[in-house]
């Protein structure tokens, strides 16, 4: 029987089907197999448990109680498919994955029985979704994963840039004493008032919308750019919409990135687009590291074209601060 058609469309997010066993990780060494139990009854015959694999990472505390009674789970802890055991490549029907492993078409072709991939998170930029569809492998994600947490982190970074709490706290920790108004003024140099500044949001998905609502509570005028949304959502949220990235960059005192990564927006923030930003603007990225050309950003910071930046993600991780 042919495999079911894959779910394609990188600009869409799909909930995890509750009826499909999800999968877990793999490694170069023989994988650890949990919950090896007798075959489970299925009609008149007996059928062996399906094998699912957690491909990277070790955490599947939420999924394990669901899987333990219906599947054998292999923990692979792999960084690439070359580290995945042959048994998993040949027999796994489902795979769970975080963000530290990438599955290209060549990687997907190594799996001989795979029917579904579940990305534990919202982004699916580390899976070749088109190739998966051609191979009959469904690709699912968790659209609501970490929405509140990432939105909170974004606001913490924005507030830190505006009020310089990190730098001021470090001065106190290092024993810096402020004995006069000049020293206080020097320490607070770079602080900015939030109210009535414009926060520009690139990508108004779940996280972008959550950030917009938080930012309004702090007094920001919120503007967003998202070419994939239909008109009207700006009215329901009480924010302003612009229709070009250039317009958003020109208007914004602080730019916050919340778009998915795809083949069209790698290095969305580069030397050219940075020059379109307001002089002295802030930049925040909690989405995907490759959205920002970090070399161009470093140059802009050194030249003072951007006042400060806060990055929760980097193009190459783990990040090397000395590179």
C-alpha positions in Angstrom: 0.0 0.0 0.0 1.3 3.5 -0.8 2.3 5.7 2.0 -0.2 8.5 2.9 0.6 11.8 1.1 2.8 14.2 3.1 1.6 17.5 4.5 3.4 20.1 2.5 3.5 23.9 2.6 6.3 25.5 4.7 4.2 28.6 5.3 1.5 26.6 7.1 1.5 25.1 10.6 -0.2 21.8 11.3 -1.3 20.4 14.6 0.1 17.0 15.7 -2.4 14.3 14.8 -3.5 12.6 18.0 -4.0 9.3 16.3 -0.5 9.1 14.8 2.3 7.7 17.0 5.0 10.5 17.2 8.7 9.8 17.2 11.9 10.3 19.2 15.8 10.6 18.9 18.7 8.7 17.4 22.5 8.1 17.6 25.5 6.6 16.2 25.5 4.0 19.0 22.8 1.4 19.2 19.8 3.3 20.5 18.3 2.8 23.9 15.0 1.1 23.5 12.3 1.8 26.1 9.1 0.0 26.8 9.9 -3.3 25.0 6.8 -5.2 25.9 5.0 -8.2 24.4 3.1 -7.5 21.1 -0.2 -5.6 21.6 -3.4 -7.3 20.4 -4.9 -6.0 17.2 -7.8 -8.0 16.0 -7.4 -11.8 15.7 -3.6 -11.6 15.2 -0.8 -10.1 17.2 1.3 -7.2 15.8 4.7 -5.9 17.1 4.8 -2.4 18.5 5.8 0.2 16.0 9.2 1.9 16.4 9.3 5.6 16.9 12.5 7.6 17.4 13.5 10.8 19.2 16.1 12.0 16.8 17.8 14.8 18.8 17.8 15.8 22.4 16.6 13.7 25.3 13.4 15.4 26.5 10.1 13.8 25.7 8.5 13.8 29.1 5.2 15.0 27.7 5.1 12.5 24.8 6.3 9.4 26.7 3.2 8.7 28.7 1.2 8.7 25.4 3.7 6.5 23.5 4.7 4.0 26.2 1.7 1.8 25.8 1.6 1.8 22.0 5.2 2.0 20.7 8.8 1.2 21.3 10.7 4.4 21.6 14.4 4.8 20.5 16.4 7.8 22.0 19.0 8.6 19.4 20.5 12.0 20.6 21.9 12.6 17.1 23.2 15.7 15.4 22.9 14.2 12.0 21.5 11.1 10.3 25.0 9.6 10.1 24.7 9.1 13.9 21.4 7.2 13.7 21.5 3.5 14.2 20.6 1.3 11.2 17.7 -0.3 13.0 16.0 3.1 13.4 16.7 4.0 9.8 15.1 0.8 8.6 12.2 0.3 11.0 11.1 3.7 12.5 7.6 4.7 11.4 7.6 7.9 13.3 10.2 10.5 14.3 10.1 13.3 16.9 12.7 16.0 16.5 13.7 19.3 18.2 15.8 21.9 16.3 19.4 20.6 16.5 19.2 18.1 13.6 18.4 18.9 10.0 16.7 16.5 7.6 17.4 17.1 3.9 16.1 15.1 1.0 19.1 12.8 1.2 18.6 12.3 5.0 14.9 11.5 4.5 15.7 8.9 1.9 17.7 7.0 4.5 14.5 6.2 6.4 12.9 3.1 4.9 9.6 2.9 6.8 9.1 6.5 8.0 5.5 7.8 7.8 5.4 10.9 10.0 7.8 13.5 11.4 6.7 15.6 14.4 8.6 18.8 15.0 8.5 19.6 18.8 8.1 23.3 18.2 6.5 25.6 15.6 9.3 26.0 13.1 9.9 23.4 10.4 12.8 25.1 8.6 15.1 22.2 9.6 13.0 19.7 7.5 12.8 19.6 3.7 9.0 19.6 3.7 8.7 19.3 -0.1 10.9 16.3 -0.2 9.1 14.7 2.7 5.8 15.1 0.8 7.3 13.5 -2.3 8.4 10.6 -0.2 4.9 10.2 1.4 6.1 11.4 4.9 3.7 13.7 6.8 5.4 16.6 8.6 3.6 18.0 11.6 4.5 20.8 14.1 3.2 22.3 17.4 2.1 25.8 16.5 1.4 26.9 20.0 4.7 25.7 21.4 6.4 28.4 23.7 4.2 31.3 22.6 3.9 32.9 26.0 7.5 32.1 27.0 9.0 33.6 23.9 6.7 36.7 24.0 7.8 37.3 27.7 11.4 36.8 26.8 11.1 39.3 23.9 9.6 41.9 26.2 12.4 41.3 28.8 15.0 42.0 26.1 13.2 45.1 24.8 12.9 46.5 28.3 16.5 45.7 29.0 17.6 47.6 25.9 15.5 50.6 26.8 16.3 50.8 30.5 19.8 49.2 30.5 19.0 47.1 33.5 21.6 44.4 32.6 24.4 46.9 32.4 23.4 48.9 35.5 23.1 45.6 37.5 26.6 44.6 36.4 27.9 48.0 37.6 26.5 47.4 41.0 27.7 43.8 41.1 31.2 45.0 40.2 31.2 47.5 43.1 30.8 50.7 41.0 29.9 53.7 43.2 27.9 56.6 42.0 29.1 59.6 44.0 27.6 62.4 42.0 25.2 63.3 39.3 27.8 63.1 36.5 28.5 59.5 37.3 24.8 58.7 37.5 24.3 60.4 34.1 27.2 58.4 32.6 25.9 55.1 33.9 22.4 55.8 32.5 23.7 57.0 29.2 21.7 55.2 26.4 18.6 54.7 28.4 15.4 55.6 26.5 11.8 56.3 27.3 9.4 53.6 26.1 6.1 55.5 25.9 5.1 56.7 22.4 8.1 54.9 20.8 7.3 52.7 17.8 7.9 49.0 18.1 8.0 47.4 14.6 7.1 43.7 14.5 8.1 41.6 11.5 5.8 38.6 11.4 2.5 38.8 13.2 1.9 35.1 14.0 1.0 33.8 17.5 4.2 35.1 19.1 4.2 38.4 17.2 0.6 39.0 18.3 1.4 38.2 21.9 4.4 40.6 21.8 2.2 43.3 20.3 -0.4 43.1 23.1 2.4 43.2 25.8 4.1 46.1 24.1 0.9 48.2 24.0 0.5 47.8 27.7 4.0 49.4 28.1 3.0 52.4 26.0 4.5 51.4 22.6 2.9 52.4 19.4 3.0 49.0 17.6 3.4 48.6 13.8 3.7 45.3 12.0 4.7 43.9 8.6 3.4 40.5 7.5 2.6 39.9 3.8 0.8 36.6 4.5 -2.0 38.0 6.6 -5.3 39.3 5.3 -6.4 42.8 6.1 -8.4 43.5 9.3 -6.3 41.9 12.1 -4.7 45.3 12.8 -8.1 46.7 13.7 -8.9 43.8 16.2 -5.5 44.3 17.9 -5.5 48.1 17.7 -2.1 48.3 16.0 -0.8 49.8 12.7 -0.1 47.8 9.5 2.5 48.6 6.9 2.9 46.8 3.6 6.6 46.9 3.0 9.6 46.0 5.2 11.3 49.2 4.2 8.3 51.2 5.6 8.4 49.3 8.9 12.2 49.8 9.3 11.8 53.5 8.6 9.1 54.0 11.2 10.4 51.9 14.0 12.4 52.9 17.0 12.8 49.2 17.9 12.5 46.2 15.4 11.5 42.8 16.7 11.7 39.7 14.5 9.0 37.0 14.8 8.9 35.4 11.3 9.7 31.9 10.3 12.8 31.2 8.3 12.6 30.2 4.7 14.5 30.4 1.5 13.3 33.9 0.8 14.2 35.6 4.1 17.7 34.3 5.0 19.6 37.4 6.2 16.5 39.5 6.1 18.4 42.0 8.2 21.5 42.8 6.3 23.7 45.8 5.5 21.2 47.1 3.1 18.1 46.8 5.3 20.0 48.0 8.4 20.7 51.3 6.5 16.9 51.7 6.1 16.4 51.6 9.9 16.2 54.7 12.0 19.6 55.9 13.3 20.0 54.6 16.8 17.2 52.1 16.6 17.2 48.8 18.6 17.0 45.3 17.1 15.6 42.2 18.8 15.6 38.7 17.4 14.0 35.8 19.2 12.9 33.9 16.0 15.7 32.3 13.9 19.4 33.2 13.9 19.8 33.2 10.2 17.3 36.0 9.8 20.2 38.4 10.7 23.5 38.8 9.0 25.6 39.0 12.2 28.6 40.5 10.4 26.5 43.3 9.1 25.0 43.8 12.5 28.4 43.9 14.2 29.5 46.6 11.8 26.4 48.6 12.3 26.9 48.5 16.1 30.5 49.5 15.9 29.6 52.4 13.6 26.7 53.5 15.9 24.0 53.1 13.2 22.2 50.7 15.6 22.1 51.7 19.3 21.9 48.1 20.6 20.7 44.6 19.7 19.4 41.7 21.7 19.7 38.2 20.1 18.2 35.1 21.7 19.2 33.0 18.6 22.3 33.0 16.4 23.1 31.8 12.9 25.6 29.3 14.3 24.9 27.7 17.6 26.3 27.2 20.1 27.3 30.8 19.7 31.0 31.7 20.0 31.3 35.3 21.4 35.0 35.4 20.3 34.4 34.6 16.6 
